[in-house]
Amino acid sequence: MHNNLYAVVGNPVSHSKSPRIHSLFAAQTGEPVEYTAIQAPLEEFAETVREFFAKGGKGLNVTVPFKEQAWQLADHRSGRAEKAGAANTLYQDGQGHLVADNTDGVGLVTDLTVNAGVSLAGRRVLVLGAGGAVRGVLGPLLAEKPGALVVANRTVVKAEGLASLFRDEAGDSELSACGFAAATGPFDIIINGTSASLQGDLPPVAPGVVSSSTVVYDMMYAAGDTPFNAWARQQGAGKVLDGLGMLVEQAAESFRVWRDVKPETASVIAELRNH
């Protein structure tokens, strides 16, 4: 019996942990999955996707810089992908239509609430950044019913745009937007969705946003602390988390979407953490 072929597509993509994660899922669940990495030329994402499925591929994960293009390319989108404006998961339905999903938000919320035991309900949450990464997770964050959620960004108008886009999902949560410097704390939970950590940089937020009971979560991950998490520790944050668990959890949700089987994630996170 042949394995079903899946892949992650991005540019660059050689550093991706997705092939390792999905091979661990396949071994654990006994699902006949083979998973590779495909570097698509920047101008040829659509062609790469079409060729993959034409050759019998079953599903794709999509990483930077193609998540918005994946969303545009799809014939159908899940509700969570529709609102996110980006897709990290593609597959074909029974009629051969390309379907887009976004599992990033579920990955973040699962890592926070299940793996780290952090409840969002009724809490005061600060989300830093207003790009695609943040747009992809706002819906699932608001579904946890925080007391207040503040989107802070360098360009305030971009943060305000996101807040207005998700206003109808806020329910009783107080949803607002501001510039980095205008965020006043302390907050119960701070989520860094900026790419500042990749540049070894910090979003310019006031130290007062962090208290000894604040949970700080950087959606990026590194071998040690990310620059943002190192800063948060210096400010005395109560708990500091990085995005490795989110990476594994979004992958597990993609696996479930494709195979209708949900892998166990704790052992995979531990395996990646220790190697």
C-alpha positions in Angstrom: 0.0 0.0 0.0 1.3 3.4 -0.9 1.5 6.2 1.7 -0.6 9.3 1.1 1.6 12.3 0.3 1.5 15.6 2.3 3.9 18.5 2.4 4.6 21.9 3.7 5.1 24.6 1.1 7.0 27.9 1.8 10.0 29.9 0.8 12.4 29.4 2.5 11.3 26.0 3.9 14.4 24.0 4.6 14.3 24.9 8.3 10.7 23.7 8.8 10.0 21.3 11.6 6.7 20.2 10.0 8.1 17.1 8.2 9.5 15.8 11.5 6.3 16.6 13.4 4.0 14.9 10.9 6.3 11.8 10.6 6.0 11.5 14.4 2.2 11.8 14.2 2.2 9.2 11.4 4.3 6.8 13.5 2.2 7.3 16.5 -1.2 6.9 14.8 -0.3 4.3 12.2 -1.7 6.6 9.5 -0.1 6.0 6.1 1.3 9.5 5.8 4.5 10.6 3.9 5.3 14.2 4.5 7.9 16.4 2.7 8.9 20.0 2.3 8.5 21.9 -1.0 10.2 25.2 -1.6 7.9 27.1 -4.1 9.4 29.8 -6.2 8.0 33.2 -5.0 6.2 33.8 -8.3 4.9 30.2 -8.7 3.0 29.3 -5.6 -0.3 28.6 -7.5 1.5 26.4 -10.0 3.3 24.5 -7.2 0.0 23.8 -5.4 -1.8 22.7 -8.6 1.0 20.4 -9.6 1.1 18.8 -6.1 -2.6 17.9 -6.2 -2.5 16.9 -9.9 0.2 14.3 -8.9 -2.1 12.8 -6.3 -1.0 14.8 -3.2 -3.5 14.8 -0.4 -2.8 17.9 1.7 -0.6 20.9 2.1 0.5 23.0 5.0 1.4 26.6 3.9 3.9 28.8 5.6 5.4 32.2 4.9 5.1 34.0 2.6 2.2 32.2 1.0 -0.6 32.0 3.5 -2.6 34.9 1.9 -2.1 33.4 -1.5 -3.3 30.1 -0.3 -6.5 31.7 0.9 -7.1 33.5 -2.4 -6.4 30.3 -4.4 -9.0 28.2 -2.6 -12.5 27.4 -4.1 -13.9 27.0 -0.6 -12.8 28.2 2.9 -13.6 27.1 6.4 -15.2 29.7 8.6 -12.0 30.2 10.6 -10.0 30.6 7.4 -12.5 33.0 5.9 -12.1 35.4 8.9 -8.4 34.9 9.2 -7.8 36.1 5.6 -5.0 33.5 5.4 -4.7 29.7 5.2 -2.1 27.3 6.5 -3.9 24.1 5.5 -5.1 23.0 2.0 -6.8 19.9 0.7 -9.2 18.8 -2.0 -12.8 17.8 -1.3 -14.6 14.9 -2.9 -15.4 17.0 -6.0 -11.8 18.1 -6.5 -12.3 21.6 -5.1 -9.4 23.2 -3.3 -10.4 23.9 0.4 -8.5 26.2 2.7 -8.5 26.1 6.5 -6.5 27.9 9.2 -5.4 25.9 12.2 -3.1 28.6 13.7 -5.6 30.0 16.2 -6.7 26.6 17.4 -3.0 25.7 17.8 -2.3 28.8 20.0 -5.4 28.4 22.1 -4.8 24.7 22.7 -1.2 25.2 23.7 -2.2 28.0 26.1 -5.3 26.4 27.7 -4.5 22.7 27.5 -0.7 22.4 27.6 0.0 25.4 29.8 -3.2 25.3 31.8 -3.9 29.1 31.2 -7.5 30.1 31.2 -8.4 33.1 29.0 -12.0 33.5 30.3 -12.5 36.9 31.9 -8.8 37.8 31.7 -7.2 40.9 30.4 -5.3 40.0 27.2 -2.8 42.1 25.2 -2.0 41.0 21.7 1.0 42.6 20.1 1.0 43.1 16.3 -1.7 43.4 13.6 -0.3 41.3 10.8 -1.4 38.0 9.4 -0.2 36.0 12.4 -2.5 38.0 14.7 -5.4 38.1 12.3 -5.2 34.3 12.2 -5.6 33.8 15.9 -8.0 36.6 17.0 -11.2 34.6 16.4 -10.2 31.6 18.5 -8.8 33.9 21.2 -12.1 35.8 21.4 -14.1 32.5 21.5 -12.4 31.9 24.9 -14.3 34.9 26.2 -11.6 37.1 27.7 -12.8 40.0 29.8 -10.8 42.4 27.6 -8.6 42.0 24.5 -6.4 44.9 23.4 -4.6 44.8 20.0 -1.5 47.0 20.0 0.5 47.7 17.0 3.1 50.2 15.7 0.6 51.4 13.1 -2.5 52.1 15.2 -4.9 52.3 12.2 -4.0 48.7 11.3 -4.8 47.5 14.9 -8.1 49.4 14.7 -8.9 47.7 11.4 -8.4 44.3 13.0 -10.5 45.2 16.0 -13.4 46.4 13.8 -13.1 43.2 11.7 -13.6 41.0 14.7 -16.1 43.2 16.6 -18.9 40.8 15.8 -17.0 37.9 17.4 -16.1 39.8 20.6 -19.4 39.1 22.4 -19.1 40.5 25.9 -15.4 40.8 25.6 -14.2 44.4 25.5 -12.2 44.6 22.2 -10.0 47.7 21.6 -6.9 48.8 19.7 -4.0 51.2 20.4 -0.3 51.9 19.6 2.4 50.0 21.4 3.3 52.8 23.9 -0.4 53.4 24.7 -0.9 49.9 26.1 -1.2 50.3 29.9 -1.2 47.3 32.2 -0.7 45.2 33.9 -2.3 42.4 31.7 -3.0 38.9 32.7 -1.8 37.5 29.4 0.4 39.0 26.7 0.8 37.4 23.3 3.5 38.6 21.0 2.4 38.1 17.4 5.0 40.5 15.9 7.9 39.2 13.9 10.3 41.3 16.1 11.9 38.2 17.6 13.1 37.1 14.2 15.1 40.3 14.0 16.3 40.0 17.6 14.1 43.1 18.3 11.4 44.1 20.8 8.1 45.7 20.3 8.3 49.0 22.3 5.8 48.3 25.0 6.0 49.8 28.5 7.5 47.5 31.2 4.3 48.2 33.2 2.3 45.8 31.0 4.0 42.9 32.8 3.4 41.9 36.5 4.4 38.9 38.5 1.1 37.2 37.6 1.4 37.9 33.8 1.6 35.0 31.4 3.7 36.0 28.4 3.5 34.0 25.2 5.7 34.6 22.1 4.3 33.0 18.9 7.9 32.6 17.8 10.2 30.0 19.3 13.9 29.6 19.7 16.4 27.2 21.3 16.5 29.4 24.3 14.3 32.4 25.2 13.2 34.6 22.4 14.3 38.3 22.8 10.7 39.1 23.9 10.5 36.3 26.5 14.0 37.3 27.9 12.7 40.8 28.3 9.5 39.5 30.0 11.5 37.5 32.5 13.5 40.6 33.3 10.2 42.4 34.0 9.3 39.6 36.4 6.6 37.8 34.4 4.9 34.9 36.2 5.1 32.5 33.3 6.9 32.7 29.9 6.0 30.5 27.0 7.2 30.2 23.4 5.4 29.1 20.2 6.8 25.6 19.8 3.7 24.1 21.3 1.5 26.2 19.0 3.5 24.8 16.0 2.8 21.3 17.1 -0.8 21.9 17.9 -1.6 23.6 14.6 0.0 20.7 12.9 -2.1 18.2 14.9 -5.2 20.1 13.9 -4.2 20.0 10.2 -3.6 16.3 10.6 -7.1 15.9 12.1 -8.6 17.9 9.2 -6.9 15.7 6.7 -7.1 12.3 8.3 -10.0 12.6 10.8 -7.5 11.4 13.5 -6.2 13.7 16.3 -2.6 12.9 17.3 -1.3 13.1 20.8 0.9 16.2 21.1 2.7 16.2 24.4 5.3 13.6 23.5 6.0 15.4 20.2 6.5 18.7 21.8 8.8 17.1 24.3 10.7 15.3 21.5 11.3 18.6 19.6 12.2 20.5 22.8 14.9 18.0 23.7 16.5 17.7 20.2 
